[in-house]
Amino acid sequence: MQKQPILLGAHKFLLCMALIAGMVLSVFGCARSPASDNPAATETPQNISTNETSGNETAEPEASEGVEELEEPEEPPIDLGGYEFVFTSLWGMDNEFFNPQLGDSPGADARYEYLQQVQNEYNFTVSMNHVSLDNFVPEIIANTMAGLKVADYIITDYARLLHLYSAGVLMEINETTAPNINLLDTEKWSPAVTEASTLRGRVYGFEKGEMGSGAICFFNATLLEERGATNPYDLWRDDNWTWEEFAKLLDFMTINESGGQTPDIYGLGVQNWGTYYFETAFIYTNGGAIIKKEGNDLRFALLDNDAQDALHFVKSIYDNR
């Protein structure tokens, strides 16, 4: 049931930007301890005075005088030279998460102010490139192949990730292309998304933090109680929440008291763009998958029995209700 957006790096544009935390960027300089240029700092002093000892006591050297402690050199400020980082998203960019505006909400205000702060501090800008949903993958592929910059970061789902990967327009995320992104830090970067975005041993996507479910199901408990229907939670607790019980509940809760051609109340409703989640929920809960990873290879899995059984059940819902 978990179809989740994945943050991807676009082809031939540096992914040095681990910059934005949350919506935008958080830059981490590469920490480095240069070797000392002062040999005196590491030399063992030749003249060490000792205290007199007796018995088995061990003499301890006195602290050597004249040895200066080296100060850690300051990291040079990060200056990105006015680079324009471009984002695009399958789900659109006109919202307070990707494009916060002052006055939209307290959260948008905080994001806006932080974005302005990091842009000024590190000398870069952020812009949003709107790519239409219908032409999302073809437009990215066509423009990238033509040498045009579509985006530095593409926010998309797993299915479109595979299309972009197959077209060869994504750049691998590694120590060279993204030196500030340590994907081994599983407290910061989601290991599940990193694993899902690893294709033939190479990583093409990442996501900050833990991933939640991409789909939810809710029901009208008041209406169920008024109609005398069993609460789905009770069926689940009794280990009786099955596809068959779900179908019976849909039939029982489809109400047509007016006698019209269409019901007054439908037993089930889904968002007009959310049927994809509805179908995949049944596939996943039945142990199936759309694409299965076998070693370093990917295999189309919708023809497997567990996926086919789920799709046939979903079709029966559309056909009979």
BALOBA-1460 file (C-alpha; in Angstrom, 3 decimals):
// residues 321
<rec num="1" residu="m" x="0.000" y="0.000" z="0.000"/>
<rec num="2" residu="q" x="2.946" y="2.270" z="0.165"/>
<rec num="3" residu="k" x="3.577" y="4.165" z="-3.008"/>
<rec num="4" residu="q" x="5.915" y="6.978" z="-1.978"/>
<rec num="5" residu="p" x="7.583" y="10.070" z="-3.668"/>
<rec num="6" residu="i" x="11.132" y="9.700" z="-4.111"/>
<rec num="7" residu="l" x="13.649" y="12.403" z="-4.419"/>
<rec num="8" residu="l" x="15.817" y="11.903" z="-7.453"/>
<rec num="9" residu="g" x="18.867" y="13.508" z="-8.941"/>
<rec num="10" residu="a" x="18.547" y="14.564" z="-12.587"/>
<rec num="11" residu="h" x="21.158" y="13.577" z="-15.176"/>
<rec num="12" residu="k" x="24.376" y="15.554" z="-15.660"/>
<rec num="13" residu="f" x="23.718" y="18.081" z="-12.925"/>
<rec num="14" residu="l" x="25.741" y="17.878" z="-9.728"/>
<rec num="15" residu="l" x="23.948" y="16.510" z="-6.732"/>
<rec num="16" residu="c" x="26.250" y="18.367" z="-4.357"/>
<rec num="17" residu="m" x="23.136" y="19.818" z="-2.808"/>
<rec num="18" residu="a" x="22.292" y="18.067" z="0.361"/>
<rec num="19" residu="l" x="21.469" y="21.645" z="1.079"/>
<rec num="20" residu="i" x="17.817" y="22.027" z="1.906"/>
<rec num="21" residu="a" x="16.511" y="20.495" z="5.133"/>
<rec num="22" residu="g" x="12.823" y="19.649" z="4.996"/>
<rec num="23" residu="m" x="11.739" y="21.504" z="1.899"/>
<rec num="24" residu="v" x="15.008" y="22.950" z="0.885"/>
<rec num="25" residu="l" x="18.678" y="22.592" z="1.732"/>
<rec num="26" residu="s" x="21.121" y="21.918" z="4.514"/>
<rec num="27" residu="v" x="24.762" y="22.157" z="3.516"/>
<rec num="28" residu="f" x="27.384" y="20.096" z="5.166"/>
<rec num="29" residu="g" x="31.039" y="20.882" z="4.506"/>
<rec num="30" residu="c" x="33.342" y="17.923" z="4.132"/>
<rec num="31" residu="a" x="35.207" y="17.749" z="7.428"/>
<rec num="32" residu="r" x="38.893" y="17.196" z="6.944"/>
<rec num="33" residu="s" x="41.925" y="17.265" z="9.253"/>
<rec num="34" residu="p" x="44.944" y="18.462" z="7.276"/>
<rec num="35" residu="a" x="48.328" y="16.991" z="8.109"/>
<rec num="36" residu="s" x="50.448" y="19.288" z="10.246"/>
<rec num="37" residu="d" x="52.916" y="21.550" z="8.466"/>
<rec num="38" residu="n" x="54.880" y="22.011" z="11.681"/>
<rec num="39" residu="p" x="57.104" y="19.004" z="12.380"/>
<rec num="40" residu="a" x="57.851" y="20.383" z="15.833"/>
<rec num="41" residu="a" x="54.284" y="19.719" z="16.794"/>
<rec num="42" residu="t" x="54.686" y="15.971" z="16.372"/>
<rec num="43" residu="e" x="58.330" y="15.520" z="17.360"/>
<rec num="44" residu="t" x="59.057" y="13.834" z="20.665"/>
<rec num="45" residu="p" x="61.065" y="16.238" z="22.864"/>
<rec num="46" residu="q" x="64.617" y="14.975" z="23.438"/>
<rec num="47" residu="n" x="65.291" y="16.541" z="26.844"/>
<rec num="48" residu="i" x="62.733" y="15.362" z="29.382"/>
<rec num="49" residu="s" x="63.460" y="15.823" z="33.068"/>
<rec num="50" residu="t" x="62.312" y="13.086" z="35.424"/>
<rec num="51" residu="n" x="61.435" y="12.865" z="39.082"/>
<rec num="52" residu="e" x="63.451" y="10.554" z="41.339"/>
<rec num="53" residu="t" x="61.654" y="7.313" z="42.073"/>
<rec num="54" residu="s" x="62.217" y="4.353" z="44.287"/>
<rec num="55" residu="g" x="61.030" y="0.781" z="44.234"/>
<rec num="56" residu="n" x="58.754" y="-0.197" z="41.336"/>
<rec num="57" residu="e" x="57.352" y="3.268" z="40.796"/>
<rec num="58" residu="t" x="57.501" y="4.456" z="37.227"/>
<rec num="59" residu="a" x="58.898" y="7.871" z="36.458"/>
<rec num="60" residu="e" x="56.494" y="10.143" z="34.612"/>
<rec num="61" residu="p" x="57.879" y="12.778" z="32.263"/>
<rec num="62" residu="e" x="57.185" y="16.379" z="33.007"/>
<rec num="63" residu="a" x="55.280" y="18.354" z="30.432"/>
<rec num="64" residu="s" x="57.581" y="19.641" z="27.738"/>
<rec num="65" residu="e" x="57.837" y="23.368" z="27.459"/>
<rec num="66" residu="g" x="57.928" y="25.292" z="24.231"/>
<rec num="67" residu="v" x="55.606" y="23.005" z="22.212"/>
<rec num="68" residu="e" x="52.788" y="25.057" z="20.713"/>
<rec num="69" residu="e" x="49.336" y="23.591" z="20.184"/>
<rec num="70" residu="l" x="48.093" y="23.956" z="16.624"/>
<rec num="71" residu="e" x="44.676" y="25.488" z="16.146"/>
<rec num="72" residu="e" x="42.242" y="23.712" z="13.855"/>
<rec num="73" residu="p" x="42.086" y="25.651" z="10.605"/>
<rec num="74" residu="e" x="38.698" y="27.164" z="9.896"/>
<rec num="75" residu="e" x="36.716" y="25.634" z="7.063"/>
<rec num="76" residu="p" x="36.467" y="28.058" z="4.159"/>
<rec num="77" residu="p" x="32.957" y="29.467" z="3.691"/>
<rec num="78" residu="i" x="30.823" y="27.591" z="1.187"/>
<rec num="79" residu="d" x="30.071" y="29.747" z="-1.831"/>
<rec num="80" residu="l" x="27.981" y="28.129" z="-4.573"/>
<rec num="81" residu="g" x="28.630" y="31.003" z="-6.940"/>
<rec num="82" residu="g" x="25.012" y="31.980" z="-7.476"/>
<rec num="83" residu="y" x="24.067" y="28.550" z="-8.816"/>
<rec num="84" residu="e" x="20.365" y="28.070" z="-9.543"/>
<rec num="85" residu="f" x="19.004" y="24.814" z="-8.134"/>
<rec num="86" residu="v" x="15.884" y="23.760" z="-10.009"/>
<rec num="87" residu="f" x="13.200" y="21.443" z="-8.616"/>
<rec num="88" residu="t" x="10.326" y="19.750" z="-10.372"/>
<rec num="89" residu="s" x="7.688" y="17.448" z="-8.943"/>
<rec num="90" residu="l" x="5.160" y="14.981" z="-10.273"/>
<rec num="91" residu="w" x="2.640" y="16.418" z="-7.817"/>
<rec num="92" residu="g" x="3.077" y="20.066" z="-8.798"/>
<rec num="93" residu="m" x="5.058" y="22.845" z="-7.179"/>
<rec num="94" residu="d" x="2.357" y="25.388" z="-6.351"/>
<rec num="95" residu="n" x="2.027" y="24.654" z="-2.646"/>
<rec num="96" residu="e" x="3.545" y="25.892" z="0.597"/>
<rec num="97" residu="f" x="5.851" y="22.893" z="0.906"/>
<rec num="98" residu="f" x="7.767" y="23.438" z="-2.339"/>
<rec num="99" residu="n" x="7.048" y="27.117" z="-2.905"/>
<rec num="100" residu="p" x="6.310" y="28.771" z="0.456"/>
<rec num="101" residu="q" x="5.016" y="32.321" z="0.498"/>
<rec num="102" residu="l" x="4.860" y="34.693" z="3.440"/>
<rec num="103" residu="g" x="1.398" y="34.801" z="4.938"/>
<rec num="104" residu="d" x="0.228" y="31.377" z="3.741"/>
<rec num="105" residu="s" x="0.621" y="29.751" z="7.163"/>
<rec num="106" residu="p" x="3.059" y="29.684" z="10.096"/>
<rec num="107" residu="g" x="4.760" y="26.664" z="8.494"/>
<rec num="108" residu="a" x="5.076" y="28.430" z="5.148"/>
<rec num="109" residu="d" x="6.505" y="31.519" z="6.864"/>
<rec num="110" residu="a" x="9.161" y="29.417" z="8.610"/>
<rec num="111" residu="r" x="10.094" y="27.627" z="5.373"/>
<rec num="112" residu="y" x="10.248" y="30.897" z="3.444"/>
<rec num="113" residu="e" x="12.498" y="32.562" z="6.001"/>
<rec num="114" residu="y" x="14.813" y="29.553" z="6.193"/>
<rec num="115" residu="l" x="15.033" y="29.367" z="2.415"/>
<rec num="116" residu="q" x="16.009" y="33.030" z="2.218"/>
<rec num="117" residu="q" x="18.592" y="32.515" z="4.956"/>
<rec num="118" residu="v" x="20.398" y="29.583" z="3.328"/>
<rec num="119" residu="q" x="20.275" y="31.160" z="-0.136"/>
<rec num="120" residu="n" x="21.998" y="34.280" z="1.201"/>
<rec num="121" residu="e" x="24.478" y="32.335" z="3.339"/>
<rec num="122" residu="y" x="25.650" y="29.970" z="0.603"/>
<rec num="123" residu="n" x="25.058" y="32.183" z="-2.452"/>
<rec num="124" residu="f" x="22.583" y="30.197" z="-4.516"/>
<rec num="125" residu="t" x="18.980" y="30.434" z="-5.650"/>
<rec num="126" residu="v" x="16.106" y="27.954" z="-5.810"/>
<rec num="127" residu="s" x="13.471" y="27.867" z="-8.532"/>
<rec num="128" residu="m" x="10.608" y="25.546" z="-9.430"/>
<rec num="129" residu="n" x="10.085" y="24.128" z="-12.923"/>
<rec num="130" residu="h" x="6.465" y="23.147" z="-13.554"/>
<rec num="131" residu="v" x="6.213" y="20.018" z="-15.714"/>
<rec num="132" residu="s" x="2.721" y="18.816" z="-16.618"/>
<rec num="133" residu="l" x="1.568" y="15.528" z="-15.136"/>
<rec num="134" residu="d" x="0.495" y="14.081" z="-18.498"/>
<rec num="135" residu="n" x="3.887" y="14.743" z="-20.096"/>
<rec num="136" residu="f" x="6.027" y="14.393" z="-16.996"/>
<rec num="137" residu="v" x="8.302" y="11.547" z="-18.102"/>
<rec num="138" residu="p" x="8.397" y="12.323" z="-21.879"/>
<rec num="139" residu="e" x="9.174" y="15.997" z="-21.266"/>
<rec num="140" residu="i" x="12.007" y="15.233" z="-18.848"/>
<rec num="141" residu="i" x="13.508" y="12.654" z="-21.212"/>
<rec num="142" residu="a" x="13.198" y="14.831" z="-24.334"/>
<rec num="143" residu="n" x="14.673" y="17.955" z="-22.750"/>
<rec num="144" residu="t" x="17.509" y="16.110" z="-21.022"/>
<rec num="145" residu="m" x="18.458" y="14.303" z="-24.232"/>
<rec num="146" residu="a" x="18.501" y="17.693" z="-25.967"/>
<rec num="147" residu="g" x="20.959" y="18.991" z="-23.400"/>
<rec num="148" residu="l" x="18.433" y="21.258" z="-21.694"/>
<rec num="149" residu="k" x="18.291" y="21.558" z="-17.943"/>
<rec num="150" residu="v" x="14.940" y="20.351" z="-16.629"/>
<rec num="151" residu="a" x="15.823" y="20.115" z="-12.950"/>
<rec num="152" residu="d" x="18.588" y="19.287" z="-10.521"/>
<rec num="153" residu="y" x="16.098" y="17.367" z="-8.410"/>
<rec num="154" residu="i" x="13.069" y="15.444" z="-9.586"/>
<rec num="155" residu="i" x="10.432" y="14.464" z="-7.050"/>
<rec num="156" residu="t" x="8.462" y="11.528" z="-8.397"/>
<rec num="157" residu="d" x="7.115" y="8.080" z="-7.610"/>
<rec num="158" residu="y" x="8.763" y="4.709" z="-8.053"/>
<rec num="159" residu="a" x="7.052" y="3.782" z="-11.308"/>
<rec num="160" residu="r" x="8.285" y="6.922" z="-13.070"/>
<rec num="161" residu="l" x="11.697" y="6.488" z="-11.499"/>
<rec num="162" residu="l" x="12.012" y="3.245" z="-13.450"/>
<rec num="163" residu="h" x="11.015" y="4.966" z="-16.716"/>
<rec num="164" residu="l" x="13.601" y="7.690" z="-16.189"/>
<rec num="165" residu="y" x="16.228" y="5.135" z="-15.201"/>
<rec num="166" residu="s" x="15.532" y="3.027" z="-18.298"/>
<rec num="167" residu="a" x="15.908" y="6.124" z="-20.478"/>
<rec num="168" residu="g" x="19.342" y="6.803" z="-18.984"/>
<rec num="169" residu="v" x="18.591" y="10.374" z="-17.891"/>
<rec num="170" residu="l" x="19.392" y="9.976" z="-14.190"/>
<rec num="171" residu="m" x="22.777" y="10.420" z="-12.598"/>
<rec num="172" residu="e" x="24.040" y="7.992" z="-9.993"/>
<rec num="173" residu="i" x="24.287" y="9.310" z="-6.435"/>
<rec num="174" residu="n" x="27.720" y="8.509" z="-5.015"/>
<rec num="175" residu="e" x="30.701" y="10.113" z="-3.237"/>
<rec num="176" residu="t" x="31.784" y="11.882" z="-6.415"/>
<rec num="177" residu="t" x="28.467" y="13.296" z="-7.605"/>
<rec num="178" residu="a" x="27.046" y="14.007" z="-4.125"/>
<rec num="179" residu="p" x="29.913" y="14.233" z="-1.610"/>
<rec num="180" residu="n" x="27.720" y="15.793" z="1.080"/>
<rec num="181" residu="i" x="25.092" y="13.040" z="1.071"/>
<rec num="182" residu="n" x="26.048" y="10.056" z="3.218"/>
<rec num="183" residu="l" x="23.317" y="7.515" z="2.536"/>
<rec num="184" residu="l" x="24.813" y="5.222" z="5.180"/>
<rec num="185" residu="d" x="23.437" y="7.651" z="7.756"/>
<rec num="186" residu="t" x="20.135" y="5.831" z="8.148"/>
<rec num="187" residu="e" x="18.937" y="8.189" z="10.875"/>
<rec num="188" residu="k" x="18.892" y="11.002" z="8.344"/>
<rec num="189" residu="w" x="18.162" y="9.201" z="5.062"/>
<rec num="190" residu="s" x="15.466" y="6.555" z="4.693"/>
<rec num="191" residu="p" x="17.143" y="3.157" z="4.118"/>
<rec num="192" residu="a" x="13.923" y="1.799" z="2.559"/>
<rec num="193" residu="v" x="13.920" y="4.474" z="-0.141"/>
<rec num="194" residu="t" x="17.657" y="4.110" z="-0.727"/>
<rec num="195" residu="e" x="17.219" y="0.363" z="-1.212"/>
<rec num="196" residu="a" x="14.211" y="0.800" z="-3.502"/>
<rec num="197" residu="s" x="16.153" y="3.352" z="-5.572"/>
<rec num="198" residu="t" x="19.191" y="1.093" z="-5.957"/>
<rec num="199" residu="l" x="19.173" y="-0.358" z="-9.448"/>
<rec num="200" residu="r" x="21.885" y="-2.741" z="-10.598"/>
<rec num="201" residu="g" x="24.008" y="-1.748" z="-7.611"/>
<rec num="202" residu="r" x="23.755" y="2.007" z="-8.189"/>
<rec num="203" residu="v" x="21.690" y="4.503" z="-6.192"/>
<rec num="204" residu="y" x="19.457" y="6.976" z="-8.035"/>
<rec num="205" residu="g" x="17.127" y="8.280" z="-5.338"/>
<rec num="206" residu="f" x="16.914" y="9.182" z="-1.663"/>
<rec num="207" residu="e" x="14.490" y="10.599" z="0.865"/>
<rec num="208" residu="k" x="15.038" y="12.344" z="4.181"/>
<rec num="209" residu="g" x="13.689" y="10.661" z="7.300"/>
<rec num="210" residu="e" x="11.214" y="7.850" z="7.703"/>
<rec num="211" residu="m" x="8.582" y="7.226" z="5.072"/>
<rec num="212" residu="g" x="4.931" y="6.861" z="5.964"/>
<rec num="213" residu="s" x="2.164" y="5.247" z="3.995"/>
<rec num="214" residu="g" x="1.233" y="6.921" z="0.748"/>
<rec num="215" residu="a" x="-2.443" y="5.954" z="1.026"/>
<rec num="216" residu="i" x="-5.080" y="5.759" z="3.726"/>
<rec num="217" residu="c" x="-8.568" y="4.324" z="4.054"/>
<rec num="218" residu="f" x="-11.198" y="5.890" z="6.318"/>
<rec num="219" residu="f" x="-14.860" y="5.145" z="6.963"/>
<rec num="220" residu="n" x="-17.974" y="6.812" z="8.358"/>
<rec num="221" residu="a" x="-18.338" y="5.105" z="11.738"/>
<rec num="222" residu="t" x="-21.529" y="7.031" z="12.547"/>
<rec num="223" residu="l" x="-23.272" y="5.886" z="9.370"/>
<rec num="224" residu="l" x="-22.131" y="2.310" z="9.909"/>
<rec num="225" residu="e" x="-23.559" y="2.355" z="13.419"/>
<rec num="226" residu="e" x="-26.854" y="3.869" z="12.262"/>
<rec num="227" residu="r" x="-27.209" y="1.131" z="9.652"/>
<rec num="228" residu="g" x="-26.267" y="-1.604" z="12.105"/>
<rec num="229" residu="a" x="-23.149" y="-2.588" z="10.174"/>
<rec num="230" residu="t" x="-20.145" y="-4.162" z="11.835"/>
<rec num="231" residu="n" x="-17.302" y="-1.750" z="12.473"/>
<rec num="232" residu="p" x="-14.276" y="-2.724" z="10.342"/>
<rec num="233" residu="y" x="-12.042" y="-2.333" z="13.411"/>
<rec num="234" residu="d" x="-14.036" y="-5.053" z="15.157"/>
<rec num="235" residu="l" x="-13.692" y="-7.333" z="12.142"/>
<rec num="236" residu="w" x="-9.962" y="-6.684" z="12.096"/>
<rec num="237" residu="r" x="-9.556" y="-7.357" z="15.822"/>
<rec num="238" residu="d" x="-11.418" y="-10.669" z="15.409"/>
<rec num="239" residu="d" x="-9.210" y="-11.549" z="12.432"/>
<rec num="240" residu="n" x="-12.234" y="-11.470" z="10.130"/>
<rec num="241" residu="w" x="-11.330" y="-8.452" z="8.002"/>
<rec num="242" residu="t" x="-11.167" y="-10.148" z="4.586"/>
<rec num="243" residu="w" x="-11.868" y="-9.166" z="1.011"/>
<rec num="244" residu="e" x="-15.190" y="-11.000" z="1.211"/>
<rec num="245" residu="e" x="-16.264" y="-9.044" z="4.313"/>
<rec num="246" residu="f" x="-15.140" y="-5.832" z="2.643"/>
<rec num="247" residu="a" x="-17.289" y="-6.594" z="-0.418"/>
<rec num="248" residu="k" x="-20.328" y="-7.410" z="1.774"/>
<rec num="249" residu="l" x="-19.899" y="-4.117" z="3.609"/>
<rec num="250" residu="l" x="-19.774" y="-2.190" z="0.319"/>
<rec num="251" residu="d" x="-23.051" y="-3.762" z="-0.784"/>
<rec num="252" residu="f" x="-24.731" y="-3.116" z="2.552"/>
<rec num="253" residu="m" x="-23.623" y="0.511" z="2.725"/>
<rec num="254" residu="t" x="-24.619" y="1.399" z="-0.851"/>
<rec num="255" residu="i" x="-27.903" y="3.256" z="-0.199"/>
<rec num="256" residu="n" x="-30.489" y="4.243" z="-2.800"/>
<rec num="257" residu="e" x="-33.576" y="5.356" z="-0.895"/>
<rec num="258" residu="s" x="-34.675" y="7.795" z="-3.604"/>
<rec num="259" residu="g" x="-34.912" y="5.039" z="-6.230"/>
<rec num="260" residu="g" x="-32.861" y="6.980" z="-8.768"/>
<rec num="261" residu="q" x="-30.442" y="5.583" z="-11.324"/>
<rec num="262" residu="t" x="-27.478" y="6.279" z="-9.081"/>
<rec num="263" residu="p" x="-27.195" y="5.588" z="-5.331"/>
<rec num="264" residu="d" x="-27.730" y="8.336" z="-2.790"/>
<rec num="265" residu="i" x="-24.718" y="7.032" z="-0.896"/>
<rec num="266" residu="y" x="-21.991" y="4.864" z="-2.374"/>
<rec num="267" residu="g" x="-20.396" y="2.130" z="-0.342"/>
<rec num="268" residu="l" x="-16.954" y="3.183" z="-1.579"/>
<rec num="269" residu="g" x="-15.363" y="6.294" z="-2.975"/>
<rec num="270" residu="v" x="-11.825" y="6.983" z="-4.176"/>
<rec num="271" residu="q" x="-10.095" y="10.141" z="-5.345"/>
<rec num="272" residu="n" x="-10.164" y="10.606" z="-9.097"/>
<rec num="273" residu="w" x="-6.365" y="10.351" z="-9.175"/>
<rec num="274" residu="g" x="-6.158" y="7.820" z="-6.362"/>
<rec num="275" residu="t" x="-7.454" y="4.623" z="-7.950"/>
<rec num="276" residu="y" x="-3.826" y="3.647" z="-8.450"/>
<rec num="277" residu="y" x="-3.430" y="3.484" z="-4.672"/>
<rec num="278" residu="f" x="-6.686" y="1.550" z="-4.369"/>
<rec num="279" residu="e" x="-5.478" y="-1.185" z="-6.717"/>
<rec num="280" residu="t" x="-1.974" y="-1.419" z="-5.315"/>
<rec num="281" residu="a" x="-3.334" y="-1.699" z="-1.763"/>
<rec num="282" residu="f" x="-4.960" y="-5.017" z="-2.672"/>
<rec num="283" residu="i" x="-1.885" y="-6.174" z="-4.587"/>
<rec num="284" residu="y" x="0.447" y="-5.516" z="-1.669"/>
<rec num="285" residu="t" x="-1.834" y="-6.923" z="1.038"/>
<rec num="286" residu="n" x="-2.061" y="-10.110" z="-1.006"/>
<rec num="287" residu="g" x="1.721" y="-10.455" z="-1.082"/>
<rec num="288" residu="g" x="2.082" y="-9.203" z="-4.647"/>
<rec num="289" residu="a" x="4.004" y="-6.395" z="-6.283"/>
<rec num="290" residu="i" x="4.118" y="-4.398" z="-9.476"/>
<rec num="291" residu="i" x="7.865" y="-4.841" z="-9.882"/>
<rec num="292" residu="k" x="9.970" y="-7.268" z="-7.911"/>
<rec num="293" residu="k" x="13.663" y="-6.920" z="-7.256"/>
<rec num="294" residu="e" x="15.592" y="-10.164" z="-7.707"/>
<rec num="295" residu="g" x="19.268" y="-9.683" z="-6.964"/>
<rec num="296" residu="n" x="20.342" y="-6.711" z="-9.048"/>
<rec num="297" residu="d" x="17.579" y="-7.227" z="-11.607"/>
<rec num="298" residu="l" x="14.001" y="-5.989" z="-11.757"/>
<rec num="299" residu="r" x="11.080" y="-8.126" z="-12.915"/>
<rec num="300" residu="f" x="7.560" y="-7.152" z="-13.958"/>
<rec num="301" residu="a" x="5.367" y="-8.892" z="-11.390"/>
<rec num="302" residu="l" x="1.759" y="-7.993" z="-12.221"/>
<rec num="303" residu="l" x="1.302" y="-11.349" z="-13.967"/>
<rec num="304" residu="d" x="2.089" y="-13.276" z="-10.773"/>
<rec num="305" residu="n" x="-0.880" y="-15.093" z="-9.223"/>
<rec num="306" residu="d" x="-0.994" y="-12.942" z="-6.071"/>
<rec num="307" residu="a" x="-1.149" y="-9.740" z="-8.132"/>
<rec num="308" residu="q" x="-3.663" y="-11.186" z="-10.606"/>
<rec num="309" residu="d" x="-5.987" y="-12.363" z="-7.825"/>
<rec num="310" residu="a" x="-5.967" y="-8.854" z="-6.356"/>
<rec num="311" residu="l" x="-6.671" y="-7.189" z="-9.706"/>
<rec num="312" residu="h" x="-9.559" y="-9.574" z="-10.428"/>
<rec num="313" residu="f" x="-11.090" y="-8.695" z="-7.067"/>
<rec num="314" residu="v" x="-10.757" y="-4.958" z="-7.740"/>
<rec num="315" residu="k" x="-12.394" y="-5.469" z="-11.143"/>
<rec num="316" residu="s" x="-15.302" y="-7.282" z="-9.481"/>
<rec num="317" residu="i" x="-15.873" y="-4.216" z="-7.299"/>
<rec num="318" residu="y" x="-16.126" y="-1.989" z="-10.357"/>
<rec num="319" residu="d" x="-18.257" y="-4.482" z="-12.292"/>
<rec num="320" residu="n" x="-20.764" y="-5.400" z="-9.563"/>
<rec num="321" residu="r" x="-21.175" y="-2.233" z="-7.522"/>
